[in-house]
Amino acid sequence: VQLQASGGGLVQPGDSLRLSCGASGSSLDDYYIGWFRQTPGKEREGIACITKKGDNIYYEDSVKGRFTISRDDAKNTAFLQMNSLKPEDTGVYFCAADRVWPVSVSAYYYCSTYSPEFWGRGTQVTVSS
């Protein structure tokens, strides 16, 4: 599967953005999806992940209550709705997919420990006044 993240930009604190992760080459409904963030001076971290059926979702503490991950398998696209953005949310955002087969893992494990096979190019999010 090929992934393309989009929707980043320059916004002010408190604003919202919606990132999209478009997939081609394969049906996204057979994949776990995760959004990962790379900020200056820090390792890339998983901030929001969702299982194939969407029945398990994980959010990293710093985004919990502000970000929402979703998937629209009919459109072969996943989303990350980001509200109440803060300067510390600034970074490059990547989406990543993996079939996680034949065993299943939790969304938390996928975000924190698993190494997804497929990655899209990142999209820059800058939150600044």
C-alpha positions as CSV (number, residue, x, y, z in Angstrom):
1,V,0.0,0.0,0.0
2,Q,1.2,3.5,-0.7
3,L,0.3,6.3,1.7
4,Q,0.1,10.0,1.3
5,A,-0.4,12.3,4.2
6,S,-1.7,15.8,3.6
7,G,-3.5,18.7,5.4
8,G,-0.6,20.2,7.4
9,G,0.0,23.9,7.5
10,L,0.8,26.9,9.6
11,V,-1.9,27.8,12.2
12,Q,-2.3,29.7,15.4
13,P,-2.6,28.3,18.8
14,G,-6.2,27.1,19.4
15,D,-6.9,26.5,15.7
16,S,-7.8,23.2,14.2
17,L,-6.5,21.1,11.3
18,R,-7.5,17.8,9.7
19,L,-4.8,15.6,8.4
20,S,-5.7,13.0,5.7
21,C,-3.9,9.8,4.9
22,G,-4.8,8.6,1.5
23,A,-4.0,5.0,0.5
24,S,-3.6,3.5,-2.9
25,G,-2.6,0.0,-4.2
26,S,-4.5,-1.9,-1.5
27,S,-7.6,-1.7,0.5
28,L,-7.0,0.2,3.8
29,D,-9.6,-1.9,5.7
30,D,-7.0,-4.6,6.1
31,Y,-4.6,-2.4,7.9
32,Y,-3.9,-0.8,11.3
33,I,-3.4,2.9,10.9
34,G,-1.3,5.2,13.1
35,W,-0.3,8.8,13.2
36,F,3.2,9.5,14.3
37,R,4.8,12.8,15.1
38,Q,8.4,13.9,14.8
39,T,9.2,17.0,16.7
40,P,12.7,18.7,16.9
41,G,14.9,17.0,19.4
42,K,12.6,14.1,20.0
43,E,12.2,10.7,18.6
44,R,9.2,10.0,16.4
45,E,6.3,8.9,18.6
46,G,2.9,7.4,17.9
47,I,0.2,9.8,18.9
48,A,-3.0,8.2,17.6
49,C,-3.6,4.6,16.4
50,I,-6.6,2.6,15.3
51,T,-7.1,-1.1,14.7
52,K,-8.5,-2.6,11.5
53,K,-12.1,-2.6,12.7
54,G,-11.8,0.6,14.6
55,D,-12.7,-1.1,17.8
56,N,-9.6,-0.1,19.7
57,I,-8.1,3.4,19.6
58,Y,-5.2,4.8,21.5
59,Y,-4.2,8.4,22.0
60,E,-0.9,9.6,23.5
61,D,-1.6,11.6,26.7
62,S,-0.6,15.0,25.2
63,V,-3.2,14.8,22.5
64,K,-6.0,13.0,24.3
65,G,-9.2,15.0,24.2
66,R,-8.0,17.2,21.4
67,F,-7.2,14.9,18.6
68,T,-9.4,12.3,17.0
69,I,-8.3,9.5,14.7
70,S,-10.8,8.0,12.3
71,R,-10.9,5.9,9.2
72,D,-13.2,5.9,6.1
73,D,-12.4,2.6,4.5
74,A,-14.9,3.3,1.7
75,K,-12.7,6.2,0.7
76,N,-9.5,4.4,1.6
77,T,-8.5,7.3,3.8
78,A,-7.7,7.8,7.4
79,F,-7.9,11.1,9.2
80,L,-6.5,12.9,12.2
81,Q,-8.7,15.8,13.4
82,M,-6.6,18.1,15.5
83,N,-8.4,20.7,17.7
84,S,-7.1,23.2,20.2
85,L,-3.6,23.1,18.7
86,K,-0.7,24.1,20.8
87,P,2.8,25.2,19.8
88,E,4.2,21.9,21.2
89,D,2.2,20.1,18.5
90,T,4.5,21.5,15.9
91,G,6.2,18.8,14.0
92,V,6.1,16.5,11.0
93,Y,3.2,14.1,11.0
94,F,3.3,10.7,9.4
95,C,0.7,8.1,8.8
96,A,1.7,4.4,8.9
97,A,-0.1,1.2,8.0
98,D,0.5,-2.4,8.7
99,R,-1.6,-5.6,8.3
100,V,-0.4,-6.8,11.7
101,W,-1.0,-10.4,10.6
102,P,-1.5,-13.2,11.7
103,V,-1.8,-11.9,15.3
104,S,-3.6,-8.8,16.4
105,V,-2.2,-6.2,18.8
106,S,-3.8,-3.3,20.7
107,A,-3.8,0.1,19.3
108,Y,-1.5,1.1,22.2
109,Y,1.0,-1.5,21.2
110,Y,0.8,-0.5,17.6
111,C,1.6,3.1,18.5
112,S,4.2,2.5,21.2
113,T,6.1,-0.6,20.1
114,Y,5.2,-2.0,16.7
115,S,7.1,-1.0,13.6
116,P,4.6,-0.4,10.8
117,E,5.7,-1.6,7.4
118,F,4.3,1.2,5.3
119,W,4.8,4.9,5.8
120,G,3.7,8.0,4.0
121,R,5.7,11.1,3.5
122,G,5.2,13.4,6.3
123,T,3.2,16.6,6.4
124,Q,4.4,19.6,8.4
125,V,2.3,21.2,11.1
126,T,3.4,24.4,12.6
127,V,1.5,26.0,15.4
128,S,2.7,29.6,16.1
129,S,1.3,33.0,16.9
